[in-house]
Amino acid sequence: MKRQRNRRGFTLAETLAALVVVVLLGLYHQRRSQSRQKAIQKYLDNVTGNVELATKDTMTNAPLPMLIFRPESGDIIWSNDRFLQIAGEREHLYDSKLSSVAPGFDVRWLMEGKNQCPEEVCLGEKRFLVFGSLVRTGGRSAMGFMATTYWVDVTRFCADRDRYLASRPVAAVLLIDNYEDLMKNLSENERAAIMSEINTRLDSWTADINGLLRRLERDRYLFIFEEQYLPGLAEKKFDL
């Protein structure tokens, strides 16, 4: 008795066997794909967790003082231990306002999209350069900002810079008004006495400044002194 064959020449048993093999292969590939997806997801979860852990560790142990706050309200969200040290705090600043920790610290530069505070910030007896950035928080109905700032101690640099600026030389020319009219019709002894009195007053005026005073001409003097004394002289309007 001959076996019944289909149009392609295969028997029913051969066809069923092929279908079984195909189904088994499909199930095998499906299970293998699911297993690979689970392995990939587990790997991604581990990587994400490690990244989050590394990020938290980096923020906590960052070499620079860090402060995170809301610029609109001045509410402090978080700070690392290094910022607590420069702020003179031991535990935390969660319930504090920025104005109480850093009085006079203007945060408009952050709202303007800048990454560095244009002025040095004083915190206690130290001075800092502050760098930072903004991120948006909340949904559309409650849009806000969160600022992350980094504080670089430049106290020593500022002290050296200020000393340099204060010691820069300033040259001034002192002119005796109406010198010709003053000396006209006077004898030599009278002129000598007047010049002696002028020199005495100039020496007295420059004594506390430790500058260099030299006479250039009969009615002109060159006075060289350090820049640190200039604001005081200008405030008194050079009252000689």
Residue frames as qw, qx, qy, qz and C-alpha x, y, z in Angstrom:
[[0.000, 0.889, 0.458, 0.000, 0.00, 0.00, 0.00],
 [0.441, 0.393, -0.006, 0.807, 1.46, 3.30, -1.04],
 [0.241, -0.519, -0.422, 0.703, 1.72, 6.23, 1.38],
 [0.229, 0.869, 0.412, 0.149, -0.39, 9.26, 0.51],
 [0.481, -0.137, 0.031, 0.865, 1.73, 12.18, -0.53],
 [0.145, 0.816, 0.272, -0.490, 0.82, 15.85, -0.83],
 [0.580, 0.812, 0.070, 0.003, 1.39, 17.99, -3.86],
 [0.059, 0.866, -0.497, 0.018, 5.05, 18.67, -2.91],
 [0.724, 0.289, -0.625, 0.034, 5.80, 14.94, -2.51],
 [0.018, -0.329, 0.747, -0.578, 5.90, 14.79, 1.32],
 [0.437, -0.363, -0.820, -0.066, 3.96, 12.32, 3.36],
 [0.440, -0.776, -0.212, -0.400, 1.64, 13.44, 6.19],
 [0.803, -0.497, -0.138, 0.299, 4.07, 12.16, 8.83],
 [0.594, 0.109, 0.038, 0.796, 6.97, 14.06, 7.29],
 [0.023, -0.658, -0.203, -0.725, 4.89, 17.23, 7.18],
 [0.626, -0.736, -0.196, -0.164, 3.84, 16.89, 10.82],
 [0.800, -0.288, -0.079, 0.520, 7.43, 16.23, 11.87],
 [0.402, 0.349, 0.092, 0.841, 8.59, 19.35, 10.05],
 [0.279, -0.748, -0.209, -0.565, 5.88, 21.42, 11.72],
 [0.765, -0.606, -0.177, 0.129, 6.92, 20.11, 15.13],
 [0.691, -0.040, -0.011, 0.721, 10.54, 21.03, 14.44],
 [0.141, 0.553, 0.164, 0.805, 9.52, 24.52, 13.35],
 [0.512, -0.761, -0.218, -0.334, 7.38, 25.01, 16.47],
 [0.813, -0.440, -0.125, 0.361, 10.19, 23.77, 18.73],
 [0.544, 0.181, 0.051, 0.818, 12.69, 26.06, 17.04],
 [0.102, -0.692, -0.208, -0.684, 10.28, 29.00, 17.45],
 [0.674, -0.710, -0.182, -0.092, 9.80, 28.26, 21.14],
 [0.791, -0.202, -0.064, 0.574, 13.56, 27.89, 21.61],
 [0.349, 0.369, 0.096, 0.856, 14.31, 31.22, 19.94],
 [0.333, -0.753, -0.237, -0.516, 11.48, 32.89, 21.90],
 [0.763, -0.615, -0.145, 0.137, 12.78, 31.65, 25.24],
 [0.696, -0.028, 0.012, 0.717, 16.35, 32.53, 24.27],
 [0.130, 0.580, 0.169, 0.786, 15.24, 36.04, 23.26],
 [0.525, -0.771, -0.195, -0.303, 13.38, 36.49, 26.53],
 [0.820, -0.409, -0.097, 0.390, 16.42, 35.28, 28.45],
 [0.526, 0.219, 0.074, 0.818, 18.67, 37.71, 26.60],
 [0.125, -0.716, -0.203, -0.656, 16.24, 40.59, 27.22],
 [0.688, -0.705, -0.167, -0.031, 16.18, 39.78, 30.94],
 [0.773, -0.187, -0.020, 0.606, 19.98, 39.67, 31.02],
 [0.308, 0.443, 0.141, 0.830, 20.23, 43.00, 29.19],
 [0.361, -0.776, -0.216, -0.470, 17.64, 44.60, 31.50],
 [0.783, -0.561, -0.136, 0.229, 19.51, 43.31, 34.56],
 [0.646, 0.055, 0.045, 0.760, 22.75, 44.72, 33.17],
 [0.063, 0.610, 0.192, 0.766, 21.12, 48.09, 32.49],
 [0.571, -0.761, -0.222, -0.213, 19.62, 48.16, 35.98],
 [0.789, -0.375, -0.078, 0.480, 23.03, 47.45, 37.49],
 [0.460, 0.269, 0.120, 0.838, 24.67, 50.14, 35.36],
 [0.178, -0.726, -0.242, -0.619, 21.97, 52.69, 36.19],
 [0.696, -0.691, -0.194, 0.019, 22.19, 51.88, 39.87],
 [0.737, -0.191, -0.010, 0.648, 25.97, 52.19, 39.80],
 [0.264, 0.476, 0.176, 0.820, 25.75, 55.51, 37.96],
 [0.396, -0.785, -0.221, -0.422, 23.27, 56.86, 40.49],
 [0.785, -0.548, -0.112, 0.265, 25.46, 55.64, 43.33],
 [0.633, 0.065, 0.072, 0.768, 28.56, 57.15, 41.70],
 [0.042, 0.665, 0.214, 0.715, 26.72, 60.44, 41.16],
 [0.574, -0.780, -0.169, -0.182, 25.63, 60.61, 44.79],
 [0.804, -0.363, -0.020, 0.471, 29.13, 59.70, 45.96],
 [0.484, 0.334, 0.138, 0.797, 30.66, 62.31, 43.66],
 [0.173, -0.772, -0.187, -0.582, 28.36, 65.03, 44.95],
 [0.705, -0.698, -0.122, -0.004, 28.92, 64.11, 48.59],
 [0.743, -0.421, 0.178, 0.488, 32.70, 63.80, 48.31],
 [0.510, 0.775, 0.122, 0.354, 33.27, 66.48, 45.67],
 [0.615, -0.067, -0.189, 0.762, 36.55, 68.38, 46.18],
 [0.013, 0.288, 0.046, 0.957, 34.68, 71.69, 45.90],
 [0.208, 0.290, 0.630, -0.690, 31.97, 73.04, 48.20],
 [0.111, -0.290, -0.729, -0.610, 28.55, 72.48, 46.58],
 [0.224, 0.299, 0.529, -0.761, 25.25, 74.17, 47.31],
 [0.045, -0.337, -0.777, -0.529, 21.89, 73.41, 45.68],
 [0.097, 0.412, 0.498, -0.756, 19.00, 75.83, 46.14],
 [0.287, 0.696, 0.626, 0.204, 15.89, 77.30, 44.53],
 [0.316, 0.083, 0.054, 0.944, 16.80, 80.72, 43.09],
 [0.222, -0.595, -0.416, -0.651, 13.22, 82.02, 43.12],
 [0.626, -0.709, -0.234, -0.226, 12.65, 81.51, 46.85],
 [0.058, 0.713, -0.576, 0.396, 16.20, 81.13, 48.18],
 [0.877, -0.339, 0.224, -0.255, 15.32, 77.79, 49.81],
 [0.038, 0.578, -0.813, -0.061, 18.39, 75.60, 50.29],
 [0.914, 0.061, -0.225, -0.333, 17.84, 72.02, 49.09],
 [0.959, -0.159, -0.017, 0.233, 21.21, 70.36, 49.78],
 [0.129, 0.880, -0.446, 0.097, 24.89, 71.01, 50.46],
 [0.858, 0.103, -0.447, 0.228, 27.90, 68.77, 50.80],
 [0.703, -0.574, -0.222, 0.357, 30.17, 68.63, 53.86],
 [0.528, 0.060, 0.055, 0.845, 32.74, 70.98, 52.35],
 [0.077, -0.599, -0.238, -0.761, 30.16, 73.73, 52.02],
 [0.632, -0.701, -0.323, -0.070, 29.01, 73.12, 55.58],
 [0.706, -0.275, -0.138, 0.638, 32.61, 73.71, 56.68],
 [0.287, 0.212, 0.110, 0.928, 32.97, 77.06, 54.92],
 [0.327, -0.618, -0.333, -0.633, 29.50, 78.10, 56.13],
 [0.066, -0.354, 0.630, -0.688, 30.40, 77.26, 59.70],
 [0.799, -0.169, 0.035, -0.576, 27.63, 74.67, 60.03],
 [0.266, -0.370, 0.882, -0.118, 27.96, 71.16, 61.48],
 [0.527, 0.204, 0.802, -0.195, 24.84, 69.27, 60.38],
 [0.341, 0.448, 0.698, 0.442, 22.76, 70.57, 57.47],
 [0.044, 0.218, -0.014, -0.975, 21.19, 73.61, 55.83],
 [0.046, 0.373, 0.864, 0.335, 17.94, 72.03, 54.63],
 [0.103, -0.795, -0.590, 0.095, 15.69, 74.46, 56.47],
 [0.310, -0.548, 0.004, 0.777, 17.82, 77.54, 55.82],
 [0.445, 0.870, 0.197, -0.079, 17.50, 80.44, 53.40],
 [0.722, 0.365, 0.036, 0.587, 20.27, 81.44, 51.05],
 [0.026, 0.837, -0.042, 0.544, 20.16, 85.01, 52.40],
 [0.656, -0.721, 0.169, -0.143, 21.01, 83.78, 55.91],
 [0.904, -0.140, 0.210, 0.346, 23.94, 81.65, 54.75],
 [0.520, 0.074, 0.271, 0.807, 25.44, 84.01, 52.14],
 [0.067, 0.829, 0.348, -0.432, 24.09, 87.53, 52.74],
 [0.122, 0.775, -0.241, -0.572, 24.24, 89.73, 49.67],
 [0.346, -0.112, 0.832, 0.419, 24.75, 86.83, 47.25],
 [0.518, 0.483, -0.021, -0.706, 22.94, 87.92, 44.06],
 [0.555, 0.041, 0.818, 0.145, 21.69, 85.00, 41.92],
 [0.527, 0.699, 0.099, -0.474, 20.46, 87.01, 38.92],
 [0.126, 0.587, -0.702, -0.384, 23.41, 85.79, 36.86],
 [0.292, 0.028, 0.956, 0.010, 21.98, 82.26, 37.05],
 [0.456, 0.613, 0.552, -0.333, 18.57, 83.41, 35.84],
 [0.322, 0.797, -0.230, -0.455, 20.31, 85.22, 32.97],
 [0.944, 0.328, -0.024, 0.002, 21.85, 81.94, 31.79],
 [0.236, 0.771, -0.550, 0.219, 25.41, 82.66, 32.94],
 [0.901, -0.096, -0.407, 0.114, 27.67, 80.01, 34.44],
 [0.575, -0.046, -0.387, 0.719, 29.85, 82.23, 36.65],
 [0.228, -0.877, -0.350, 0.239, 29.01, 84.88, 39.20],
 [0.450, 0.758, -0.003, 0.472, 30.42, 88.19, 37.88],
 [0.138, -0.788, 0.362, -0.478, 31.66, 89.23, 41.33],
 [0.372, 0.151, -0.833, 0.381, 33.56, 87.56, 44.13],
 [0.640, -0.574, -0.333, -0.387, 31.33, 86.36, 46.95],
 [0.013, 0.470, -0.652, 0.594, 32.31, 86.94, 50.58],
 [0.807, -0.371, -0.406, -0.215, 31.46, 84.19, 53.03],
 [0.737, -0.595, -0.096, 0.307, 32.77, 84.97, 56.48],
 [0.254, -0.803, 0.323, 0.431, 36.38, 86.03, 56.12],
 [0.490, -0.091, 0.720, 0.483, 36.88, 84.21, 52.84],
 [0.436, 0.560, -0.141, -0.690, 36.19, 85.10, 49.23],
 [0.596, 0.103, 0.788, 0.114, 34.94, 82.75, 46.53],
 [0.303, 0.233, -0.532, -0.755, 34.39, 82.47, 42.81],
 [0.580, 0.186, 0.683, -0.403, 31.00, 80.81, 42.29],
 [0.229, 0.163, -0.736, -0.615, 30.12, 78.70, 39.27],
 [0.435, 0.205, 0.752, -0.450, 26.72, 77.13, 38.63],
 [0.187, -0.069, -0.716, -0.669, 23.88, 76.11, 36.38],
 [0.547, 0.070, 0.337, -0.764, 20.07, 75.88, 36.39],
 [0.081, -0.127, -0.943, -0.298, 17.72, 72.99, 35.66],
 [0.517, -0.227, -0.155, -0.810, 13.94, 73.18, 35.31],
 [0.007, -0.059, -0.947, 0.317, 11.86, 71.27, 37.82],
 [0.387, 0.375, 0.559, -0.630, 8.17, 70.43, 38.15],
 [0.416, 0.469, 0.733, 0.265, 5.45, 70.16, 35.51],
 [0.170, 0.464, 0.349, 0.796, 3.94, 72.82, 33.32],
 [0.370, -0.794, -0.379, -0.299, 1.57, 73.91, 36.08],
 [0.571, -0.810, 0.069, 0.118, 4.35, 74.39, 38.62],
 [0.741, 0.496, -0.130, 0.434, 7.45, 75.25, 36.64],
 [0.431, -0.884, 0.162, 0.081, 10.47, 76.17, 38.75],
 [0.556, 0.654, -0.458, 0.230, 14.26, 76.06, 38.81],
 [0.834, -0.520, 0.056, 0.175, 16.96, 74.38, 40.84],
 [0.296, 0.866, -0.376, 0.144, 20.48, 75.86, 40.97],
 [0.923, -0.229, -0.028, 0.308, 23.63, 73.81, 41.53],
 [0.128, 0.943, -0.251, 0.175, 26.63, 75.94, 42.51],
 [0.871, -0.043, -0.193, 0.449, 30.32, 75.24, 43.08],
 [0.226, -0.971, 0.074, -0.036, 32.39, 77.52, 45.34],
 [0.790, 0.282, -0.191, 0.510, 36.12, 78.05, 44.67],
 [0.495, -0.795, -0.094, 0.338, 38.14, 79.59, 47.49],
 [0.575, 0.576, 0.024, 0.580, 40.22, 82.48, 46.09],
 [0.426, -0.894, -0.104, 0.096, 41.01, 84.22, 49.39],
 [0.640, -0.441, 0.268, 0.569, 44.79, 83.98, 49.07],
 [0.465, 0.368, 0.459, 0.661, 44.72, 84.99, 45.42],
 [0.038, -0.892, -0.329, -0.308, 42.57, 88.03, 46.22],
 [0.524, -0.801, 0.022, 0.289, 44.88, 89.05, 49.06],
 [0.605, -0.176, 0.380, 0.677, 47.94, 88.87, 46.77],
 [0.293, 0.584, 0.484, 0.582, 46.09, 90.74, 44.02],
 [0.215, -0.935, -0.263, -0.099, 44.91, 93.47, 46.39],
 [0.580, -0.640, 0.148, 0.482, 48.42, 93.94, 47.78],
 [0.530, 0.113, 0.454, 0.707, 49.78, 94.25, 44.25],
 [0.114, 0.755, 0.445, 0.467, 47.12, 96.76, 43.22],
 [0.384, -0.903, -0.166, 0.099, 47.61, 98.78, 46.41],
 [0.597, -0.528, 0.245, 0.552, 51.36, 99.00, 45.85],
 [0.570, 0.525, 0.378, 0.507, 51.24, 100.25, 42.26],
 [0.322, -0.281, -0.072, 0.901, 52.92, 103.66, 41.86],
 [0.187, 0.867, 0.455, 0.080, 50.92, 106.82, 41.23],
 [0.442, 0.004, 0.055, 0.895, 52.59, 109.97, 39.88],
 [0.002, -0.895, -0.444, 0.048, 51.15, 113.40, 40.64],
 [0.397, 0.333, 0.010, 0.855, 52.31, 116.87, 39.69],
 [0.262, -0.755, -0.456, 0.391, 51.81, 119.57, 42.35],
 [0.319, 0.526, 0.210, 0.760, 51.52, 123.11, 41.06],
 [0.223, -0.457, -0.403, 0.761, 51.81, 126.26, 43.22],
 [0.211, 0.804, 0.513, 0.214, 49.03, 128.63, 42.13],
 [0.041, 0.980, 0.056, 0.187, 49.93, 132.23, 41.31],
 [0.798, -0.278, -0.032, 0.533, 53.62, 131.62, 41.98],
 [0.426, 0.380, 0.121, 0.812, 54.75, 134.62, 39.92],
 [0.250, -0.769, -0.167, -0.565, 52.32, 136.99, 41.66],
 [0.770, -0.611, -0.162, 0.090, 53.39, 135.58, 45.03],
 [0.751, -0.222, 0.051, 0.620, 57.09, 136.19, 44.45],
 [0.337, 0.684, 0.201, 0.615, 56.78, 139.51, 42.65],
 [0.079, -0.805, 0.125, -0.575, 58.34, 142.55, 44.40],
 [0.810, -0.585, 0.043, -0.007, 59.87, 140.37, 47.17],
 [0.020, -0.789, 0.614, -0.007, 63.47, 140.35, 48.25],
 [0.583, 0.289, -0.759, -0.024, 65.59, 137.23, 47.98],
 [0.006, -0.134, 0.824, -0.550, 65.36, 136.61, 51.72],
 [0.586, 0.128, 0.326, -0.731, 61.57, 136.87, 51.62],
 [0.759, 0.297, -0.416, -0.403, 61.36, 134.52, 48.67],
 [0.392, 0.266, -0.855, 0.209, 63.63, 132.03, 50.44],
 [0.251, -0.049, 0.694, -0.673, 61.48, 132.21, 53.57],
 [0.721, 0.207, 0.063, -0.658, 58.29, 131.62, 51.58],
 [0.699, 0.320, -0.610, -0.193, 59.80, 128.66, 49.70],
 [0.147, 0.226, -0.868, 0.417, 61.01, 127.19, 52.98],
 [0.480, 0.064, 0.517, -0.706, 57.49, 127.44, 54.40],
 [0.768, 0.297, -0.238, -0.515, 56.02, 125.84, 51.26],
 [0.538, 0.320, -0.779, 0.037, 58.50, 122.95, 51.44],
 [0.111, -0.148, 0.794, -0.579, 57.80, 122.45, 55.15],
 [0.649, 0.158, 0.298, -0.682, 54.05, 122.20, 54.51],
 [0.750, 0.348, -0.452, -0.333, 54.55, 119.81, 51.59],
 [0.314, 0.295, -0.865, 0.257, 56.82, 117.59, 53.69],
 [0.326, -0.025, 0.675, -0.662, 54.23, 117.56, 56.47],
 [0.728, 0.255, 0.009, -0.636, 51.41, 116.75, 54.02],
 [0.773, 0.348, -0.502, -0.172, 53.30, 113.80, 52.51],
 [0.127, -0.527, 0.770, -0.337, 54.89, 112.48, 55.72],
 [0.657, -0.059, 0.641, -0.393, 52.27, 109.78, 56.40],
 [0.826, 0.476, 0.001, -0.300, 52.20, 108.60, 52.80],
 [0.660, -0.385, 0.555, 0.329, 55.87, 107.59, 52.52],
 [0.701, 0.664, 0.238, 0.105, 56.05, 108.86, 48.97],
 [0.599, -0.078, 0.200, 0.771, 58.78, 110.54, 46.96],
 [0.131, 0.946, 0.256, -0.149, 58.59, 114.33, 46.60],
 [0.573, -0.109, 0.263, 0.768, 60.92, 116.19, 44.24],
 [0.169, 0.795, 0.096, -0.574, 60.92, 119.75, 42.96],
 [0.683, 0.406, 0.469, 0.386, 60.85, 119.94, 39.15],
 [0.276, 0.570, 0.150, 0.759, 60.69, 123.69, 38.57],
 [0.017, 0.227, -0.363, 0.903, 60.18, 126.82, 40.63],
 [0.540, -0.077, 0.227, -0.807, 56.42, 126.19, 40.97],
 [0.865, 0.081, -0.334, -0.367, 56.13, 122.44, 40.23],
 [0.354, -0.446, 0.793, -0.216, 56.74, 119.28, 42.26],
 [0.659, 0.103, -0.680, -0.303, 56.63, 115.59, 41.36],
 [0.517, -0.328, 0.606, -0.508, 55.00, 113.38, 43.95],
 [0.612, 0.130, -0.740, -0.246, 55.15, 109.56, 43.57],
 [0.428, -0.258, 0.659, -0.562, 53.25, 107.35, 46.03],
 [0.056, 0.081, 0.992, 0.085, 51.45, 104.00, 46.28],
 [0.314, -0.315, -0.551, -0.706, 47.92, 103.64, 44.96],
 [0.420, -0.458, -0.759, 0.192, 46.56, 102.57, 48.35],
 [0.199, -0.413, -0.332, 0.824, 46.79, 106.22, 49.52],
 [0.001, -0.158, -0.444, -0.882, 44.95, 107.69, 46.51],
 [0.305, -0.607, -0.672, -0.296, 41.34, 107.12, 47.72],
 [0.433, -0.639, -0.417, 0.480, 42.08, 108.89, 51.03],
 [0.241, -0.251, 0.136, 0.927, 43.68, 111.89, 49.31],
 [0.098, -0.305, -0.595, -0.737, 40.81, 112.12, 46.81],
 [0.350, -0.654, -0.670, 0.005, 38.23, 111.91, 49.61],
 [0.354, -0.672, -0.226, 0.610, 39.87, 114.90, 51.31],
 [0.439, 0.871, 0.193, 0.106, 40.11, 116.65, 47.93],
 [0.698, 0.252, -0.115, 0.661, 43.90, 116.94, 48.26],
 [0.254, -0.939, -0.179, -0.150, 43.48, 119.53, 51.02],
 [0.672, 0.008, -0.167, 0.722, 46.98, 120.95, 51.17]]
